[in-house]
């Protein structure tokens, strides 16, 4: 068994942050995340060790940990392609854990299967099904808090040996309109890098089906219904609001802004994106597979049957997660 993914040496991480700061006394929260999560040597997602699953040393569980999940994805994609042969499309998964692609080692009907790892070029071309599971929520985000003097961006200072949250100033990113009527202390965690990633995916020369599973909210919900922000850290299956603890040794995440992802796809000439709860998505697009599977499993309680209940049930993943899908191509834009 691989050892638990412990935080890297604090001195090395502080040195990496100072290099990123280039003489500044603090960095934005997005810059802190880019080091803590994605530094090639120190980043949580770049180092070898268990992160996902239910075994010892893991930090969180995702739907892709269930073997049934890949079968559901194949069934839903086949249905969404609506008569087009899956064999005419490459299946490209972006952001899968090493050795844990949703279709890795499993039978599939696609022309090919490829995983794009963290730090690798997208290289999307031709006819593709571009898939991700909990990719966008793991992108660096920027934090803003409303005070008496207006909105201020939050960052991370490292003047001593400990990290500390600080205000960076009153400058806001171009085009980001933060709510004027929010209560003092309101926090907006703005997943700007997730929108940038969606634009990058849409800018590649490919056509076909985009399908992303994640958890998110509309911009109106983020701006008015989440006063404490949506940023969270996960370590050993415990959720915490201490985002600066265990840098490089815990997951950092916030809710996706689905409006921004949809806007990126529309700008990339995709047909109107459809957003559904995970429960509704499976029922609408993998219903025949689910009916056949539940009939076969009716007389026993299996691991896959329990996984299906977890994926569908509103109290578990069914409503917590959403699926966003859209097509690009002459047939689907007609």
Buried (B, 14 or more C-beta within 10 A) or exposed (E): EEEBBEBBEBEEBBEBBBEBBEEEEBBBBBBBBBBBBBBEEBBBBBBEBBBBBEEEBBBBBBBBBBEBBBBBBBBBBBBBBEEBEBEEBBBBBBBBBEEBBBBBEEEBEBBEBBBBBBEEEBEBEEBBBBBBBBBBBBBBBBBBBBEEEEBBBBBBBBEEEEBEBBBBEEEBEEEEEBBEEBEEEBBBBBBBBBBBBBBEBBEBEBBBBBBBBBBBBBBEBBBBEBEEBBBBBBBEEEEEEEBBEBBBBBBBBBBBBBBBBBBBBBEBEBBEBBBBBBBBBBBBBBEEBBEEBEEEBEEEEEEBBEBBBBBBEEEBBBBEBBBBBBBBBEEBEE
